[in-house]
Amino acid sequence: MSTLDTKLQRDLRRLWGQVLAIALVVAGGVASLVMSTGSFRSLDETRTAYYERHQFADIFAEVTRAPKTLVARIAEISGVAAVEARIAEFALLDIPNFREPATGRLISLPENGPPLLNRPYMRVGRLPDANDPDEVMVNESFAKAHSFEPGDRFSATLNGRKRELTIVGIALSPELVYAIGPGDRMPDDRRFGVIWMSERALAEACDLDGAFSSVSLKLMPDAVETDVIDAIDDLLERYGGGAAYGRKDQTSHAYLNHGLDMLRNMSRTLPPIFLIVSAFLVNLTLSRLVALEREQIGLLKALGYRDTSIVVHYLKFVAATALIGIMIGSAAGTWLGSYVTRLFGEYYRFPFLVFSENFNVYVLAAVLSTAAALGGALRSLREITSLQAAVAMQPPAPPTFRRLLLGWPTFGTLISRRTMMMLRNIARKPIRAALATLGMAFATGILVVSLFVRNAMEELIDVTYFMADRQDATISFAEKRPETVLFDVSRLPGVLAVEPYRQVPIRVRKGSRERRTLLSGRPAGADLSRIIDVDLRTVSLPEAGVAISAYLGRLLDARVGDIVEVDLLDGRRRTIQLTVAALVEDYFGIAAMMDAQALSRLLREAPTVNGVHLSVDDGKLDLLYEAIKRIPTVAGVALQRVSLVNFRQSLAIIVTTMAGIYTGLSVVIAFGVVYNSARISLSEHARELATLRVLGFSQGETMRILLLELAVIVALAQPPGWAIGYGLSWVMNKQLAGELMRAPLVVENATYVLATAIVFFAALISALVVGRRVYELDLVSVLKTRE
């Protein structure tokens, strides 16, 4: 072993505290990168494998009633590899010991075995027997919510007739990974279930013998999706078909894709910040080490060691520190990535998980971490090469002290000598103090962005559930109903107010940009489901024109006053032009809204509704639920309170957990920055502190001098840290925004206070650790201090 390698080992042992602090910061960056990237790849590969093994379709279409003879014509469309027609209808469910009305999505199964496309994954039991019309199979989440087992029974209202159904199997489906009932925003496993029945039984119950109401297609690799969709629309239009849509617009896939995109985007925001901070710490530590070993460097050069050998020696110190961090971060990232993968897998009900073993993620994390560490060492390495042996072996010139402020004598009488010493120390090395302040500011900023997610989600809840959608319940009808249905609904037990809505599927386009969404007709003066603009003020829809969500406006590059083309996809299809009358705030989906009467004129139909918003008396909910269960035309009931509870639970599972992980990593970086700064300050002022001990200062007084400087730097770092945190929150907010859900950019004052409190707590812990070294100073050590 060479002399320099022996010295390296001694340096690592002597500076193990600072080495570990830097390594933990590096580990935070590596762990966050490995966790987010690794879990995303694992979940993405799981989704791909699930879709492929169970033949998830590429194109979907709904129709009122189409003859099965049409299937052969659909199969002849160029690019179509497989076609499967089926019956898919909604039905109200009556579940034993469950007072609320539930909704079921009934899907037919071929009589000769499992379906060709969208094959269910059997968990328990078997497929329903085609000869027994009451046998069904249900999805696993619905079964678990009600503790269903094969053999249990519940009731369903099919085409106005109530019948008892027997569960014979429990399964999962690639088509309904994220299963949402009519009118709901979030999955509700207790109130929405997927039910598979034999085709013969469902056709008989829905009067669809020899017909189908839903069709799925698998495309060839070289097929053009838009051409196939256009051909399907032409075939199905005369049978009351809604416009066909591709996989990207399929509800379950879109939500799953959005969740994975959020996970991937997190890996692009926070890990780089960890690596930048680690570069700062390496710079601070190595520059101090070079300053302390100035005479040793001169001696090595005098003995014939070349600059290259000395530089490589210090590079080894940096590489060893980075290697420790990479090892810790890789292990922590692997564990966290596995945890996050299982968390998402359970939330989305994947039947299996494919854990990605891409070692390039670890290589990428190692390369970036090492590059950041070496980048932070460049300044110190340049100092090593510029030192001449004769100059380096001499003690450095003593610092030159100047007056900090004009009117120094007056100022000096206002503060204590200890404070004066602290200010001189900071002013003597402004670059080091600025770097330490910047490092702590980044620590505060990362804590702010980690905590801001909670603020954003609470604001989203407040705007959506309490300012905009204030109804207690929403009834969705299986088919559009005449406006006179409002009178019948208003007479239901406990109903205090009713408010109708009409929804039409559309494609909205401006230039080459287009999106598929729903055009919603709202009555004038709507109060239960209000429309909020970007300034959170209530919007009254104009008699002409269309209001669109602000996010849809950005996607289309459409502003108030612009003309957009709208393809009506319900009933008689045609293309019209509408003026954008307002931009509204909508954190869920991308929506278009207009006055209900104007929509009726646009559709050239009498006033009709798809559903009704209700305000209800809580004391009569049981009577209302019983009445709704007896209405055969109801497809589903969404309860606002239940939706809010489900939303908060979903946040607790996904968003809050991820924010908690990043907050924990942020605490590590805060401690690493503060501890490293405190140790450097102690090493720089050890001689002054020792001298003060000889002059009669107590141990407590000398420690207060050291900690006062640390406290000032931590305090100075907070305002820029808040600014950095807000900037990172803005970046994170943009990264996490999508068509299905967005969050407002809201950072509460309490978030800044909490982030600052965590940094000060880390400073306090660091001070206690470093303070022990001050108490260990004794007179013998002081007498040995170099002049």
N, C-alpha and C positions, 0 to 999 in steps of 0.2 A: 504493500500500500504506500502511495506517495505521501510526501509531507503535506501537500495541499489537501489530500483526501482526509488525512488525519485531522487537519485543522477544520475541515468541513464537518466532520462528525462532532468535534467539540463545539463548533458554532451552533449546530442543530440542538445539541443537548443544553447549551447555555441559554439559547433563545427559544426554548421549546414553547413557552407561552405565546410569544408573538407568532411563531411559526404555526402553531395550532389555530390561532385566531385568523390568520390569513387563509389557512387551509380550510377552515369552516366556511369562510365566505366563498372560496372557490367551490367547495362542496355544495353550497347552496345553488350556485349557478349550474353545476353539473347535475344535481338532483332534479332541479326544476326542468331542465332540458330533457333529461332521460325520462322523467316521469311523464311529461306532457306529450313528447314525441313518441315514446314507446307505447303509452296507453292508446294514443290515437291510432297508431299503426296496428296494434293488436285488435282494437275494436273495428277498424276499417276492414281488416282481413277477416274478422269474424262475420261482419255483415256480408262481405262478398261471398264467403263460403256458404253462409246460410241461404242467401239468395240463389246461388247456383245449385246447391243440393236440392232445394225445394222449389225450383223453377218459378221464381218470382217474375211476374209478367212485366212487359215493357210498356204496354199501352192498355188503357182501361176506358170503358164507355158504359153509360147507363142508358136505358131505354124504357119507355112505358110498357110496351108489349110488342115483341118482334117474333116472327115465326122461326122455328129452328131451321127451316130450309135456307135461311139467309146465311147460316154458318158456312156453307160451302162456297158462297160468293165472297165472303170475307176472306176465306182461306186462299182464294185465287188472287188476292191483291198482291202486287209485286213487293217482295221484301218480307212477307209474313211467313214465319217458320211454323207456328202452331197457334191454334185458336181454341178457346173453350168458352162456350156459352153456359150460363147458369141463371138461377133465380136468386136475387138478393133483395130483401125487403126489411123494413123496420117494423117492430112490434112492441107493444107495451107488455111488461112482465109483472107478474104478481108473485112475489117471493115470500114464502112462509117466514113469519116473525120479522118481517122487514116492512115498515109502514110506508116508506117513500115509493112512488112509482119508479120502476127501472125500465130501461130500454134495451132491446135486443136487436142485433143485426143478424138476421137469419140468412144463411147461405146454403144453397143446395149442394149435395154431393152426388156424383154419378152413381148409378146403381151397380155398376160392374167393378167398383174398386175406388181407390183414391183418385182425386182429380189430376188432370194432366198438368195444370199450372196452379201456382199458389198452394202447393201441397201442405197440409197441416203436419206438424210434428207431434206424434202421439206421445203423451206423457204417461197416461194411465188409461186402461180400458181398451175399447175397440171402436170401430166405426159403427154408425147406426145401421140397423138391419132395414133394407128396403121394404121388407114385408111387414114391418111394424111402424106405423105412421107416427107413433108417439115417442120413439127413441131419438135422442139428440146427443150431440157432442158439444161441449162448451170450452171456451178458452181458459187457460190456467189461472190468470189473474182474477177473473170473475169467480172461478171456483174457489180460490183461496180466500177471497173476500167474504164469501158466504159459507166457508167450510164445507163445500159440496164434495161428495164422493160419488162414484158410480152407484146407481140405485136411488139417489135422491130425486125429488120431484119438485117442480114449480109450474106455474101457469103462464100462458102467453095468449094474448088476444090477436088472432090471425084473421084478417079480413072481416072483422066484426064478430068473430066467434072465439070464445074462450075455450082453451083445451089444456089438459094436463100433459106435461112432457116429462119423460124419464131420462136422466143422464146416464149414458153408457160409456162415455169416454171424456177425457180431458186432454186438450191439445194446445199447441201454439201455431201461429201462422206468420209467414214472412210478410204477408200483406197487411197485417195488423199488429206490428211491433209496438206502435204507438196508437192505441185505440181510443178514439174520442167520440162521444155520443153527440147527437144532434143538439146544437145550441150551446155546447160546452166549449171551454177554452183548454181545459186540462183533462187528462184521463181520470175517470172515476170508476174504479174497479167494482165498487159496490152497486153502482147504478147503471152501468153499461157493460153488456156482455156480448160476445160473439157466439152464435149458436149455429151449428151445422146440422142439417136434416137431410134425409134422403130426398132426391129430386122428385120422386113420385109423390111423397107426402106433402112437400112444400108446394108443388104445382097444384095439387088438389086443393090445398088450403087457400091458395091465392088466386085460384081460377086461371092458371097459366099453363094448362095442359097443351103440349106441343109448342110452347113459346118460351122465351127467355126475357129477362129484364136487365141482365148485365153480361158483358163480354170482356174477356181478357185476351191479349195477344202477346206472343213472343216473336221478336224480330230476328231476321238474319243479320250477321255481322255487318254486311255492306248496305243494309236498308237505310233509307232516308226517313226518319221518324215523321217529319212534317207532311211528306207526301202520303204516307200510310194513314195518318190522322185525317187528312182531307178526304181520302177515299172512303174511310169508315163513316165520316160525317155525311157524305153523300148517300150512302146506303141506309143509314139509320134515321135520317131526318124525317121521312114520311111516317115512321113508327113512334114518333114522339121522343126521339133520342136526344139526350143532352150531348154537348160537344165532347168528343173523345179527348183524352189528355195523356201525356207521357208520364213516365215514372217520376220525373222531377216535380210534377204537380200532384202526385199522389200523396195524400195527407200524411200517412204513416212515414213514408220514405222522406218526405220533406222535413218533418220534425226530427227524425233521426239524423238526417244530414245536417240540420242546423245545430244539433247538439254536438256532433263530432267536429263541425267547423269551429264552434266556440272553443273546444278543447285544443284544436290545432292552433288557433290564433293566440291562445295564451302562451304557447311556446315561443312566439315571436316577439313578445312584449317584455316579460320580466327577466328571463335568463340573461339577455345582453346587459341589463343593468347590474346584475350580480358580477358579471365579468369585468365591467368597467370599474366597479368599486374595488374588486380584487387587484386590478392594475394600480389603483391609487395606493392601496395598502402596501403592495410590493415596492412601489416607488418610495414611500415614506420609510419603510423598514430598511431597505437596502441602502438608501442615501445616508441614513443614520449609521448603519453598520460600516459603511465606507469611511464616514467621518471619524468614527471611533477607532478604526483600524488604519488610519492614515499613516502612522509611523511603520506599522507592519507591512503595508503595501510598499512604502519606500524601501524598507529593508529587503523585501523580496526582490525588488528591482535591482537593488545594489548587489545582491548575491547572484544575479544573472538570470532571474526568471523574466521571461518575455511578457509583454502586455497581453498576448494571446492566452498564455497559461493562466495569468491572474484573472482575466475576464472569464475564462472557462470555469475557473474555480467558483466565482460568484454566480455564474449561470447555473452551476450544479446546485448551489444553495437555493436558487429560485425554482429550478426544476424539481428538486426534492420536496419543496413546500407545495408546489402545484401537484406533484404526484400523490402526496398525502391527501390533498383535497379531492383529487380525482377518484381515489380509491374510496374515500368516505362517501362522496357524492354519488358514485356509481352504485354502491350498495344501497344507500338511502333511496336513490331514484328508482332502482329496480323494485324495492319493496313498495314504495309509494305508487309506482306505475302499476304493479300487480293489484294493489288495493283499489286504485281508481278504475282499472279495467273491470274488476269484479263488481264494483259499485255501479258502473254504467251497465254492465251486463245484467245485473239483477233488476235495475230500473227498467231497462228495455225488454226484459224477459227473453234474452237470447237462450236458445236451448243448449248451447255449448259456447266455449270461448277458445279462440285460437290465439295463443300468446306468441307474438312476433319475436323472433330471435335475430333481429337485425343488429349485428355487431357494429355496423357503420354508425349507429346512434352513439355508441360509446366512443368510437374513434372520433366522431365529430365533436363530442363534448370534450374529450381530452385535448384535441388540437386547439379548439377555441380557448379553453382554459389556459393551456400552456402559452398560447400566443398572447393572451391578455397579460399573463404574469411577466413574460419576457418583454412585452411592450412597456410595462411599468418599470422595468429595470434599465431601460435604455439610457435614461438621464444619468443614473449612477455609474453605468459602465463607461459612459463618455468621460466622467470625472476621473475614473481609474486610469484611462489611457492618457489623459492630459497631465496627470501628476508626474513631475520629475522626481527622481530618487532623492536628490539632495534637498529639494524643497519639502518633500513629503516626510522626510525623517525629522524635520524641525517641527516644533509645536506650532499650531496655527496662530496667526496673529490674533491678539485679543480683540474682541468686538469693540466697535466704536459706538458709544452711547451719545445720543443727541436728545435735545428737549423734544418731548412728544407734542406739546402744544405751546402756543404763545402764552405769555403770562405764566410761565412755569412756577415761579415761586408761589404765586397765589393759588394755583391749582394744586401744588404739592401739599399745601396746608389743609386741603379739603379731604384728602384720602389718606389711608394708612400706608405705612411703609410696605407692608405685605402686598397691598394692591399695586403700589408703584412698581415693585419688583415683577409682579405678574405682567403688567402692561409693558415693561421693558423687554421681558422675554418674548412676548408676542411680536412687538415692533422690531426686535432684532432679527427675527427670521420670519418675515411676512409670507414668503412662499410656502414654507412648511405649515404655517398656521392656516393659510388659505386652502391648501390641499386637505388638511385635517378637517377644516370646516366643510369643504365640499363633500368629503367622504361621509361625514355625519349627515349632511343635507340629503344625500342620496339615500341613506338609511331611513331618514324620516319620510322621504318621498315614496319609497317602496312600501312603507307601512301605510301611508295614506291611500295608495292605489289598491292595496290589498283589502283595506277596510271600506273603501268607497262603494263596493258592490252592494253591501247591505243598505246603504243610503239610497242608492239608485233603485233597488227593488222595492223599498218601502214607498218611495215616491211613485213608482209605477203602480203599486197597489192602491195608493191613495187616489191617484188620478183616474184609474180604470174602474175600481170597484166602488168608489164613494163620490166621485165628481161626475163621471160619464155614465156608466151603467149602474143605475141606482135601483133597478127593479129587484124584487124578491125572487121571482121565478120567471121562466120563459117557456112557453108551450110551443113546440114545433109540430106542424101538421105534416102528415104523410104526403099530401098533395095540396096545391094551393086551394084556398077556400074563399067563398064570397065574403065581402066585408060585413055582411049581416051576422057572421059567426061571432062578432064582438059582443052582440047582445046576449048570445047564449053563454059565452065565457064570463061575462060580467055577472051572471046570475049564479055562478058557482059559489059554494060556501066559502066565506072568508075573503072573497075578492073585493078589494077596496077601489082599485083603478085598473084600467086596461089600456094598452097602447099597442097598435098593430105595427107590423113591418112586412115588407115584401122584398124578396131577394131574387135576383136574376143573375145567372152566370154570364160573364162578359169577357171579351178580350179588349183591353184598352191600349191604344197605340199612338205614338207621336214619332213621326219619321221612321227610323229603322228599329226603334225600341218599342217593345210591347210586353205586357204582362197579362196573365189570366187572373181574374179576381171575381168578386161579387159586387153587383150594383144594388144597393139597399135603398128602398123607398121608405122615408120616415114622414109621419104626419107633421103638419105645421104645429109649432109650439110643443114638441115632444118634451116631456119632463122626466119620464122614468129612464129612458135611454137617451141621454143628451149627447150632443156633438160639441167637442171642445176644440178650440183652435190652438195654434202653437203657443199662444200667450195664455193658455188655460182659461179662456173666456168662452161662454156659451155662444154657439153659432146658430143663427136662424137660417135654415136653408132657403135660398132664393127660389122663386117660382120657375126660373129657367137656369140652365147650366147644371154642372155637377161639381160637388165637393170631393176632393180626393185627399188621402192621407199624405202628410208632408214627405214621408219616406217614398211613397209611390211617385210623388212629384219629382223627387231627386232621381229616382230610377229612370223616369221618362224624360227628365230635363224639362218638365212642364211647370209653368208658373201661372199665377192668377191672370186670367185674360187670354191664355193660350187656347188653341183649338186642338182637341184630341179626337181621334177616331175610335168608335166603340162598336165592336161586333157583338150583337145580341145573340146569345147561344141558347135561348130558351124559346120554345114555340117556333113561330115563323122567324127565321134568322134573316137579319139584314144588318147593314153597316150604316151608322149615323155619325154625325159630327156634333160634339158638344163643347161648350166653353167651360173652362175651369173657373168656377165662381169663387172657390175658397180652398185653402189648405188647412186641414184639420189634424189634430194630434191623435194618433192611434198607435199604441205600443204593441198591439197584437195584429199581425197580418198586414196586408195592404188592401185598403178598402176604398170604395167609391160610393157616394151617397147623393141622393137628390130628393126633392119633394115628392111625396107619395102620389099626389094627384098628377104631377108632371110625369112621373114614371108610368102611370096608367095610360096617359095620353100617348106616351112614347111607345108603349107596347100595344096600343090600339085595343085595349080590353077594358072591361068594367073593373072597378076597384076590387082587388083581391088581396089576400094576405097569405104569407107562409107560416106566420106564427104571431104570438101575442106576448108582450111583456106584462107582468102582473105585479101589483102591489097587494100584499095579502095580510090578513090579520093572523098573527102568530098563534093566537088561541084557537083558531079553527083550521090549523094545518092538517090535522088528521082527517077531518071531514072533506077538505079540499082534495087530499091525496086519494081518498076512496072514490070521490066523484070523477077525478081524472082517469082512474083505472077503468071506469065504465064507458069512456068515450072512445069509440073504435077508430076515429080519424086522427088521433094523436099519435105522432111518431116518437116523441120524446119530451122530457121535461128537464130543464136545466135549473138548478137551484143556486142562487148567487152565493149564499153563505157556504155551501158545500164546495163550490168552485174556488172560493177564496181559501178555504182550509186545504184543499188539494194543491193549490198553487203554492202555499207556504210549505207544505210537506215536500213538494218537488224541489223547492229552493233549498230546503234543509238537506235534501239528499245530494243534490248536484252542486248548485252554486255556492251554498254556504260551506260545504265540505271543501271545495276547491279554494275558496277564499281563506278558509282556516289553514289549509296547507301552506298557501303562499304567505299568510301572516306569520306562521311559525318560522318559515325560512327567513322572513324579513327580520324577525326578532334575532335570529342567529347573526345576520349581517350587521344589525345594529350593535350587538354585543362585540362582534369582531372589530368593528371600526373604532368603537369607544375604547375598548381594552387596548388595542394596538396604539392608539394615540396616547393613552395614559402611560403605557410602558416606555414609549419613545420620549415623552416629556420627562419621565423619571430618569432615564439614562442620560438625557442631556443636562439635567440640573442636579445630578447626584453630588457633584463637587460642591456646588453652592449650598445644597441642603446640608452636606456634611460640615461645611464651614460654619453654617448657622448653628449647628448642634454644639460645636466647640465654643461659639460665642455665647452659649447659654440658652438658646432657644429649646423649648421642650419638643418632644416627639410630635405632640398634637399640633403645635404651631408650625413646625416644618411641613407636616402633611397638609395642613390647610393652605399653605402657600402653593403646593403642587396642585391640589384639587381645585383651587380657585381658578387657575388657568384653564383646567379642563372644563369647569362649569361655564366659563365665559365662552369658550369655543363651542360647546354644545348649545348654548343659548343663541349665539350668533348664527348657528347653522339652521335654526328653526324656520325663520322666514323664507330663505331660499329653498329649504326642504318642503315647505308648504307649496311653493310655486312649482317645484319639480313634481310633487305629488299630484297637483291639479293637472299639469301637462301630461303626466303618465296616465291619469284617469281619463283624460280626453282621448288619448291614443287607445286605451283599453276599451273605452266606450265605442269607438269607431270599429275596432276589431271584432267586438262581440255582436254588433248590430247585424240583423238579417231581416229577410222579408217576413218571417214568422213572428219574431219578437224582437223588441228593442227596449232599451232602458234609457231614461233621461240622465243627463250628466248633472248629478247632484252630489256635492260633497259638503256634508254638514259641518258646522263649526266643531261639533263634538268629535268628529273624526280627526280633525287637526289636533285637538286637545289630547285625544287618546294616543295618537301617533307620537306626539311630543312626550307624553307621560311615559310611554314605553321606552323611548330613547333615553330619557332621564333616569328611568329605572335601570336600564342597562349600564348607564354611566355610574350609577350608585354602586351596582355590583362590581363593576370594573374598579372603581375607586377603593372599595373594600379589599379587593384582591391585591391591588397595587400598594395600598396603604400598609399592608403587612411588611412590605420590603422597606418602607420608610421607618417603621418601628424597629426593624432589625438593625438599623444603623447604630453602631456603638463607637465609643471613642477610639478604640484600637483601629477600626476601619477608617475612621476619620484621619488619624495620624498617618495612615498609609496612603492617603489621597495624594495624587501626583500634583506637584506645583505647576 
